[in-house]
Amino acid sequence: MEKNNVEALLKQIGSNIKALRKQKGPGWTQEKLAELAGISSKHLSDIELGKYNVSVAYLCRIADALGVCYKQLLVNEPK
């Protein structure tokens, strides 16, 4: 996968995480999601911004915390 493809995918994943988090409601801050996923809020922020090459394990932890299938973090428009 070329660098531009990787960057685009990471930005899409981050955007999906942020959109799903915001769909949960105003109480779903980065801090809350990070705590539920067992990661730091700084790490989650970097993931949402597409700055961090997130591992499959973290994707699964974030998806579990959001109550969604990990696949929803990878698609163009999460539902």
N, C-alpha and C positions, 0 to 999 in steps of 0.2 A: 504494500500500500504506500503510495507516495505521500510526502509530507503534507501537501495541501489536502489530500483526502483524510488523513489522520486528524488534522486540525479541524476540518469541517465536521467530522464525526464527533470529536470531543466537544465542539461547540453545540452540536445538536443534542447530545446526551445531556450536557449542562442545561440547555434551554428546556429540555423535557423535564428534568428534575425540578427546575424552578417552577415551571408551569403546573406540574402535578402538586407541588408543595403549596402553591398559591390557591389552587382549586380546593384544598382542604380547609381554607378559611384564614382569617386574620391572625389567629393564634399560632399558626404554623410558620414560625420564624425559622431562619437558618439554624439558630441555636437549638430550637426544639427538635428539628429533624436530625441534626448532628448528634444530639444526646441520644435520641431513640436509635440511631444507626450505630452508635458507639464510636464516632469519629469526632475530631475537633471541628468547631464551627469555621475556623480558618480553612481547613482542608475542604469542607463542604463548599465554602465560598469559592475556592479555586476550581473545584469541580464544576460548579454552576457556571463559572466564567469560561470554562473550556481550557483552563490553564494547566490542568493536571491530567496526566495519562492514568485514568482511574482503573483499578484492577477489577476483575470479575467479582472477586470476593466483596469489595466495597459496593459495587453495583447491586449485588444481591442484598447486602445489608440495608442499603438505601431503599431499594424496592420493597423489602419486607417492612421497613419503618413506614413507608407510604401506603402499604397495604395493596400493592400492585405487583403484577408479574414483571420480572426484570426486562422482559421483551418490550414493555411499554416505555422503557427508558431509551430504547434504541430506534424506535420508529419515528417518522417525520412529525406526526401529530399524535401525541398521547391522548387517550380517551378516558 
